[in-house]
Amino acid sequence: KEVPGSAFEIPADIVFISAGFLHVNKKGPVEDLGLKLNANGNIIVDENFMSSMDGVFAGGEAADPHFLQVFTSAGMGAGAAIQARDFLESNN
C-alpha cells in the first residue's frame, strides 16, 4: 500500500533493480529504455551482462532464461555489478 508523502528521488550514477523470482516486469525502465527481450521475456545480455543498450547491465532472473534460482542469480548479479563498475571506470 502506497504511503502518501513517502516518494522521493535520489541522484545516482547507477541503479540496480531487483526484479524478484518471476521474469522481469516489462513496465517501467525495461520498456522505457527499449531493452531487447527473448521469447521468455528475459532481458537479452551479452557475455559481459550488458543489455541491448550500452551501459545497461542485467543479471539474475531478469536475464537468466534457464535456472531462476537464488544461487545463479546472485552470481549473475555479482558479475553484472563488476562489469558495470568496469564500464563506468573505463568511461570516465
Order of alpha helices (4+ residues) and beta strands (2+ residues): alpha-alpha
